[in-house]
């Protein structure tokens, strides 16, 4: 096997070799080549220590930046491109080693434990190439030890199943079953990253069911457990809350905020169910309650504030029946949900209808409202504080202190301008603020 290494990567390898260091490309780039894909990144591993890497790639067109979150790695920059160069390391304590085979042993899966350079050829001590051809997810060495080194590898295995169509071997499945209770959100960034990629996969329901069977869903999102098998006693639903949510999720496009809203849009129904005299179930207030639950869940899992705000607004509005479709009502809706988010609301509602054979709702009604919304928004009338003919710097010039008071003043003006766009003139807005009670 001969790997066509890009010129810049080869320069880095050669520079290390010239100083008598071992150096290889390894991991995902080799895997992707074997799968017939163009590698996104070319990672390099070496027995050179990080301080030596920094010194070696300082000057002559190179720049080196130690990774702040990973003391074993250095980002080498050349011709505007960054390449991760990491030192051979072993185990959970991540001690340095001079043995490439020992370093590869502590990678997550055999498919990522393959290295290459032109001098030594392929280094594949754990049969990773064979596993790639078999589409098999297997840990190098002892699976329990590999999972103990990094519990997020449990989620990564599920993510790779979804992205690559691989299957876990029995040893890996047994290791996850044995160690599922060690998965925590203490390292929220990495857990969040894995969940994000799972939720954005082609059919996220498959991975979520896999998480459920392996005991990981209860570990990360216990609030979803009451939805499993929960019957709302409604003639408008043919699936339990959990299954309906997964179906809706699959029907949405791969947008993170939309997928999260789909997963959580009915999460509060088990807490809100009431039965009327005819035996029909109702879940009044589940949208607002669900938005609060989703906010708590997403914060715990490490999602950013913007994503949380977008998702909660979608959940809050997903039961909107659009009793009024006046221009003002449409503008207020866009104001609440956000101009950049409004189309996701309609997508969620259409997926919600599609996700229940007995919903009784007319998707053409949603499409008509969406068309009306596009028409109103095409006029470019003010719908956010950025559209106002005044900004925070103007308000500071009027004596407003930096901070929340400026934000509140701009929101106050926007409320007025949404109702009456003719007010959106700087002098008029200043007068409105002066006369504000």
Phi, psi and omega in degrees: 000127178242129181257128178278091185279132178303152186304312183295322178294319179297323178299320179293316178299315182297321181296320177292316181297323181296338176262018177066027172264148169284146178203136183218151160275149186201169170078229190300326182295319177294315179302313182297319177300318180291337178269005178079022181249155175280123180300139176280318180230150174245099179272146184238139176236144187210162173271359175292138179282154183309316179299325179290323178296316180300315181294319185293327183249050177238097181111176181056039178091349180262153171220144182232137183230112177301137178287124183289332183262359183212099186292347181272354188236152177229136175270115178263123183252130178215128181052041176080000180250141179256138180229127181280124178241114183244149179276141174312133179213161183226145167069178181296327179278355171054052176278149180286151178216159176257008186250113181299324181292322176294321179296316181294330179303330186263013170286167186292309185225156183301327181296339178255009183250042179238133180234164182204141160214165186293330183286313185263348184074213183277132172250108186222068186289346186240023174060039180294323181297317178298319179293326176297316179295326179278351186057050184244130175266115183217144179275142171290136181071220184273122184297321180298317179295321180294321180289323178297329178294329182201103185293338179291350176297337176297314177290324180297323178298316178295322178296317180293326174303316182289317186282323188250348183075022177277168175233144178284144174279169186298321181297321179290318177299317180295322180295318178296317179300322182284331189244012184303328182285354177273349180284122180228172176259022178301323176257070190300324184300316182286320176297315180300319179297316179294316179297321179301313181292327175294314182293335181267005180289170186304315180225085188298337181300326181298316181289324180292321176295325177296317177299321179295313182296327182273358178084008183274331181294316178297327181292320186265321183229069182298338180296341179280341186301317179297340180285341182289118180077005184282121180264121181279001180056033183250137178287355181263000181232135179252355180236158173289169188299318182294310181297320177299317181297321179292321178297315179299318179301316180295331181281348181272158176287161183285072172245129186301310182297322180291318179295319178295318178297321178296318181295323187255001190296332180245017188297335182271357183303318178301334180272347189244003187290131169229151180245128180275182186294336178271003179083010179273135181273143177225145180235063182298135177080007184290335180293311181292317178294321179295324178298319179293320178296316181298321179301315179295316181297310184294324176296318180296324183276357173092015177287150185286163185298322181295314178299317180300316181296318180295314182296315181295326178292323177295315180295318179303323187261357190293344178264006181299124181264359177053056178297330175239132177239031175294162179304319182295318179297319179295317180295322178292325176297312179298326178295317182289315187275328183106134183302319182285349187249349190298322181293329177296329177297313179295322177299317179296316181294320178294320177294324178297318178294315181296334183278005177218118181294343184242026185297327181075359180268148183264113180297335179294333176295316178296316181297322179295318178294320178299316179297320178295321180296315178300321180297314181295316183291334180294345180282351177062033176282155184301126178228354176218165182298336178293339181275352182288152178274032179203151181222183183298324179295323176299318182292324176296326176294338178270001178104002178286134178283148177301143177127208188297330183296324177293315178301317180296321180294318179294322177295320177300314180295321181297320177305319180288319184288325177301318179288329184215089184301337181294344179284350187281065173230138189307311181298319180295317181296322178296319179296321179298321178291322180294326181270001182292136180271000000 
